[in-house]
Amino acid sequence: MNKKNIYLFYAIALFQGMVFYAPVATLYRQSRGIGIFQITLIESISLALCLALEIPWGFVADKIGYKKTILICNLLYFASKIVFWKANGFAMFLVERLMLSVVMSGLSGCDSAFLYISAGKDDAPRVFGIYSAMGTAGLLTASAVFSLFLRDDYALSGLLTVFSYGVSLVLTLFSTEVENNVENPKSFYEQIKELLTVLKSGRQFLLFFNCSSTARRMQPNHYHILKSASICARRNKAGVDGLYLHSCHGRGTFCRAVAQAG
């Protein structure tokens, strides 16, 4: 067990849960000049890009390592919060959401694989539970701070979110890489072909949606708190091989092998 990585990721989940504008995310955007239709359009484009980048990011993560992937994503995460804080109008909010799509597809499964290898098979369930709880604690803390102290100060809520994500980026720097021994790695095109075959057959995997409308209301328009299930072909040192279902429950991303490919 790599306790250093585990405790760092607990802290990262806590600070990334601290989205201080979460209670008024839609109102924040409307106050900066975009309407409900534009928000919906941005979300649609963002989700499409996020899904499209799932497999490419999985391929990149296997090549460069989990820590580098997470570090790149958290750097973009931090930058996206700066863009959001300064955004004023459709174009800037679209840029922020496109950046977030790159981040979400990059972190999807990568952070959970990193944490799983750091914790080990026996301790992984407990570690994932705490990891998810820390993200929820961060969200609740940020919501309480906004309600009690920030109130209508949308700009300050955006700035505080920038600070919290800056801290999470710094914490990522102190993590140590984990071994990711991939035996007989498949090419990008082979992964695409395999995924399409499985999706077409519809019998080799079971897709679970643990997303609820209640969680969606907790953080409108933010699928770093809530994201619908996504599929990515990835292998890891733990010996779990095949297609993985990554579904969000709260902030934590859980990687579950729901079927064996082939």
C-alpha positions in Angstrom: 0.0 0.0 0.0 1.2 3.5 -0.9 -0.2 5.5 1.9 1.3 8.7 0.6 -0.6 8.5 -2.6 -3.8 7.6 -0.8 -3.7 10.5 1.6 -2.8 12.9 -1.1 -5.8 11.8 -3.2 -8.1 12.1 -0.2 -7.0 15.7 0.0 -7.2 16.3 -3.8 -10.8 14.9 -3.7 -11.6 17.3 -0.8 -10.3 20.4 -2.6 -11.7 19.5 -6.0 -15.1 19.0 -4.3 -14.9 22.6 -3.1 -16.8 24.3 -6.0 -18.0 27.4 -4.2 -20.3 28.5 -7.0 -22.0 25.1 -7.1 -25.3 26.2 -5.5 -25.7 28.9 -8.1 -23.9 27.5 -11.1 -26.7 28.3 -13.5 -27.4 31.7 -12.0 -23.6 32.5 -12.2 -23.7 31.8 -15.9 -26.8 33.8 -16.5 -25.3 36.8 -14.6 -22.4 36.6 -17.1 -24.6 37.0 -20.1 -25.7 33.5 -21.3 -29.2 32.0 -21.2 -30.6 28.6 -20.6 -30.5 27.6 -24.2 -26.9 28.5 -24.6 -26.0 26.7 -21.4 -27.8 23.6 -22.7 -26.0 23.9 -26.0 -22.6 24.2 -24.3 -23.3 21.1 -22.1 -24.3 19.1 -25.2 -21.1 20.0 -27.1 -19.1 19.3 -23.9 -20.6 15.9 -23.3 -20.1 14.8 -26.9 -16.4 15.8 -26.8 -15.9 14.1 -23.4 -17.3 10.8 -24.7 -15.2 11.1 -27.9 -12.0 11.5 -25.9 -12.5 8.6 -23.5 -10.5 5.9 -25.5 -7.8 8.3 -26.8 -7.1 9.4 -23.2 -7.0 5.8 -22.0 -4.4 5.0 -24.7 -2.3 8.0 -23.7 -2.5 7.1 -20.0 -1.1 3.7 -20.8 1.7 5.2 -22.7 2.8 8.1 -20.4 1.7 6.7 -17.0 -1.1 7.5 -14.6 0.6 10.2 -12.6 1.5 12.3 -15.7 -2.0 11.9 -17.1 -3.5 13.0 -13.8 -1.1 15.9 -13.5 -1.9 17.2 -17.0 -5.6 16.9 -16.3 -5.4 18.7 -13.0 -3.4 21.5 -14.6 -6.1 21.9 -17.2 -8.7 21.6 -14.4 -7.1 24.5 -12.6 -6.9 26.5 -15.9 -10.5 25.9 -16.6 -11.5 27.3 -13.3 -9.6 30.5 -14.1 -11.4 30.7 -17.4 -14.8 30.2 -15.7 -14.0 32.8 -13.1 -13.2 35.4 -15.8 -15.7 34.2 -18.4 -18.2 36.6 -19.8 -20.3 35.5 -22.7 -20.9 32.3 -24.7 -17.5 31.9 -26.2 -15.6 31.9 -22.9 -18.0 29.5 -21.2 -17.7 27.2 -24.2 -13.9 27.2 -23.9 -14.2 26.5 -20.2 -16.5 23.5 -20.9 -14.3 22.1 -23.7 -11.3 22.2 -21.3 -13.4 20.4 -18.7 -14.3 17.8 -21.3 -10.7 17.0 -21.9 -10.1 16.8 -18.1 -13.1 14.5 -17.4 -12.2 12.1 -20.2 -8.6 12.1 -19.0 -9.4 11.4 -15.4 -12.2 9.0 -16.1 -10.8 5.7 -14.8 -7.3 6.9 -14.6 -7.6 8.3 -11.0 -9.4 5.2 -9.8 -6.8 2.9 -11.4 -4.0 5.0 -9.8 -5.8 4.8 -6.4 -6.6 1.1 -6.8 -2.9 0.2 -7.5 -1.8 2.4 -4.6 -4.2 0.8 -2.2 -4.0 -2.8 -3.3 -6.9 -5.2 -3.9 -7.8 -5.8 -0.2 -7.9 -2.2 0.9 -9.3 -0.7 -2.4 -13.1 -0.8 -1.4 -12.4 1.1 1.9 -10.1 3.6 0.1 -12.6 4.3 -2.6 -15.3 4.8 -0.1 -13.3 7.4 1.8 -12.2 9.0 -1.5 -15.8 9.5 -2.5 -16.7 10.8 1.0 -13.9 13.4 0.8 -15.3 14.8 -2.4 -18.8 15.0 -1.0 -17.4 16.7 2.2 -15.7 19.2 0.0 -18.9 20.0 -1.9 -20.9 20.3 1.3 -18.3 22.6 2.9 -18.2 24.8 -0.2 -22.0 25.0 -0.3 -22.1 26.0 3.4 -19.5 28.6 2.9 -21.4 30.1 0.0 -24.7 30.1 1.9 -23.3 31.6 5.1 -20.6 34.0 3.9 -20.5 34.6 0.2 -24.3 34.8 -0.6 -24.6 36.9 -3.8 -20.9 37.4 -4.4 -20.6 35.2 -7.4 -17.2 36.5 -8.5 -15.6 35.6 -5.1 -17.1 32.2 -5.2 -15.4 31.7 -8.6 -12.1 33.0 -7.2 -12.2 30.7 -4.2 -12.8 27.7 -6.5 -9.7 28.7 -8.4 -7.7 28.6 -5.2 -9.1 25.2 -4.1 -8.2 23.7 -7.5 -4.8 25.3 -7.4 -4.1 23.5 -4.1 -5.2 20.2 -5.6 -2.8 20.8 -8.5 0.1 21.3 -6.1 -0.8 18.2 -4.1 -0.7 16.2 -7.3 2.9 17.1 -7.8 3.8 15.2 -4.6 2.3 11.9 -5.6 4.5 9.1 -6.8 3.9 7.1 -10.0 2.6 3.6 -9.8 3.6 0.6 -11.9 1.3 -0.1 -14.8 2.5 -3.3 -16.4 0.5 -3.8 -19.6 1.0 -7.2 -21.2 0.5 -7.3 -24.9 -0.9 -3.8 -25.2 -3.4 -3.2 -27.9 -3.1 -0.3 -30.4 -5.5 2.6 -30.4 -7.3 1.3 -33.4 -7.6 -2.2 -31.9 -9.2 -0.7 -28.8 -11.7 1.2 -31.0 -12.5 -1.9 -33.0 -13.0 -3.9 -29.8 -15.2 -1.4 -28.2 -17.4 -1.1 -31.3 -17.7 -4.9 -31.5 -18.8 -5.1 -27.9 -21.3 -2.2 -28.2 -22.7 -3.9 -31.3 -23.2 -7.3 -29.7 -24.8 -5.8 -26.6 -24.3 -9.1 -24.7 -20.8 -9.0 -23.3 -21.3 -6.2 -20.8 -23.8 -4.8 -18.4 -24.2 -1.0 -18.1 -25.1 0.4 -14.8 -26.2 4.0 -14.2 -25.8 5.0 -10.6 -26.6 8.6 -11.5 -29.6 10.1 -9.9 -31.6 13.3 -10.5 -30.9 14.2 -6.8 -27.2 14.3 -7.4 -27.7 16.3 -10.6 -29.6 19.0 -8.6 -26.8 19.2 -6.1 -24.4 20.5 -8.7 -26.2 21.6 -11.9 -24.3 21.3 -15.1 -21.2 19.8 -13.5 -20.4 16.3 -14.5 -17.1 16.4 -12.5 -19.6 15.7 -9.6 -21.9 13.7 -11.7 -21.3 12.1 -15.0 -23.3 9.4 -16.8 -21.6 6.1 -17.3 -18.8 5.9 -19.8 -16.8 3.0 -21.3 -13.1 2.8 -21.8 -10.9 -0.1 -22.8 -8.0 -0.2 -20.3 -5.7 -2.6 -18.6 -3.9 -2.3 -15.3 -1.3 -4.0 -13.1 -4.0 -5.5 -10.9 -4.7 -8.0 -13.6 -8.2 -6.8 -14.4 -8.5 -7.0 -18.2 -11.1 -5.9 -20.6 -13.8 -3.3 -20.7 -14.3 -1.1 -17.7 -17.3 0.8 -16.7 -16.6 4.1 -15.1 -19.5 5.6 -13.3 -19.6 8.5 -10.9 -21.3 8.4 -7.6 -20.7 11.7 -5.9 -17.3 13.0 -6.8 -15.6 9.6 -6.7 -15.0 7.7 -9.9 -15.2 4.0 -9.5 -13.7 1.5 -11.9 -15.5 -1.7 -12.1 -14.9 -4.6 -14.4 -18.4 -5.6 -15.5 -17.4 -8.0 -18.2 -14.4 -9.7 -19.8 -13.8 -8.7 -23.3 -13.3 -11.4 -25.9 
